[in-house]
Every structure is written in structure tokens, then in C-alpha cells.
Amino acid sequence: MADSTSADAAARADEASAAAAHAGAPPASFGEAVGALWGELRASLHERVQLFSLETQRTGLTLVQLMLYAVMAAVLIVTAWLALVCGLGAWLVLHGNVHWAVAVALLIVLNLAMAAWLGWSMRSLVHRLGFPATIRQLQSLGQQPPPSS
């Protein structure tokens, strides 16, 4: 792998020295000028494609890292919620003079009520997923009469 890297570096150095040698001298013919322009265009395009490739790899790795952090945060949030519910249950049993079965039932009802509220909230957001404004815009374009010439 190091040999190909050094070979690439040597090739780039040769191209750079050749370009520097020809930079001061005008091209001898139109064909040489077109060839030089084509070479510069290819080199520029190659650099941009290589940059795009590297940024795509970096973006993919960053996305994976973000997803991992999100999963870890979700686990921590669930753990904190369980600790809060257990603490509330213990408080109800120890200080609220509530039987443990009643405390567990109250906490189950509390969790189900919150889950139902979140589900209802999510359901009200579903209509936004279909790009409604874009669809209305495209439908209005299809209903307009064609421009007269």
C-alpha cells in the first residue's frame, strides 16, 4: 500500500513539474492547448470527486456515531424513568400508606396514560410526513391551463 502511495506521489510530482515547465511557455498549437485544458479539467474533477468521497465516508461514520449516541441516550432515559417510577412506588408504599399492589397498578395506569398521550400526539403529526405543501403546489401546477403562445 505504501508503494502505491509513493508511486502516486511521484506521478503527481512529475505532473506538477511538467505543468510548471509548460506554465510559462504558451502552447505550440491549438491541440496542445486543448490537451492541457483537458488535463487540468480531469485533475480538477478528480480532486473534487476524491473530496466528495472522503466527505461521504466521514458523513456515514458520523451518522453511525450519532445513532449510537441516540441509542445510548435512550437507554439512559429509560433507566432514569424506571428509577423515578420505582421511587414513586416506594414512596407510595412507605409514606402514602398504599398497598404495594395498588401502587403498582397506579404506576401501570400512569405509564399507559402517558403512552396513550404520546401516541395521540404522534398520530396528529403523521399528516406532515406526506409533503402536503409540495403536493398541493404540484397539483395546482397541473390544474393551470397551458400558456398560450
N, C-alpha and C positions, 0 to 999 in steps of 0.2 A: 504494500500500500504506500510506503514511503517512497518507493521508486517511481510510482506513477505520479505522486505529488511533486517530486523533484523534476520529473520529466515535463509535467505541465508547467511548472515554474520556469524551466529552461525555455520551453516553447514560447511562453508569454514574454520572456526577456528578449528572445530573438525577434519576436514580432514588434516589441517596443523599440528595439534598436533599429530595426528596418524602417519602422514608421518615423523615427526621429531622423534617420538619414534622408528619407524622402520628404520630410516635412518642409524643409527649406527649399527644395527644388520643385518647380512646377512639373506636373505630369507631362511626359513627352507626347502623349496622344490622348484622344478622347476615350479610347478603350481603356487606357491605363487609369484615367480619371474615374471612369465608371467602375472599374475593378477596385480602386482604392475606396470609393464611396460604398460599394457593396461590402467590402471587408469591414469598414467602420460600422456599417449598419448591422452586420452579423454580430460583431463583437458587442455592440451596444445592446442588441436584443438578447444575446447570450447572458450578459450581466444581469439584465432585468429579469429574465426567466429564472436564473440562479437565485436572485434575491427573493423572487416570489416563492420559489420552492423552499428556501430556508425559512421565510416568514410563515408559510403554510405549516411546516413542521413545528415551528415554535408555537403557533396558534393551536394546533392539535394537542400538543403537550400541555399547554396552559389550560385548555378546555378540560382535559382529563384531570389535571390538578384541581381545578375549580369544582368539578363533580365530586372528587374525593373529599374535598373540604366540606362540600354541602352535605354529603352523607355523614361525615363525622359530626358536623353541627347538628344534624337531625337526631343522631343517636344521643348527643349530649342534651338536647332539648327534651327528648322523650324521657331520658333518665331524670332530668330535673322535674318534669311533670309528675313522674311516678313518685319521686321523693316528696313533692308537695302534696299529692293525694294521700300518700301514706301518713304524712304528718298531720293532715287534716283529719284522717280517720282515727289516728291515735289520740288526737286532741278531743274528738267527739266521744271516744270511748272513755278516756281518762278524766276529762274535765266537764264534758257535757252530759255525763250520766246516760249515755246512749248505749244500748246493747250493741255488741260488735256486728251482729248480723244486720241490724238496722243501719249502722254506719256504712257497712259495705254496700248495702242496697242503695243508700243515698248517694254514695260516690259513683256507683254504676249509673244511676239516673243522671247525675251531673255530667259524667263523661258522654253519655248518649245524647243529652240535650245539646252539649257543645258541638258534638259531631254533626248533629242534625242542623244546627245553625250554620256550621261551616259548609255543609253540603248544599243548603239552600242558597248561601252566598255564592258558592261556585256555580250553581245552576243559573243564577242571574247573570253570570259573566260569560256563559257559553256563547251567547249570540254575537259576542265580539270576535270570535275565532274565525268567522267566515268572511272577513274583509268586507263588511257590509257597505262601507262608503265607496270602496273601489268597485264593487258590483253595481251599485246604483249609478256610479259615474259611467261605467261601461254600458249599462242598459240605456242610459239617456243618450249616449253616443249612437247606439244602434237604432234609436227611435227618431233621430233627427233626419229630416229629408236631405237627400244628397244636394250638394251645392250646384246651382245652375250655372252653366257656362255662358 
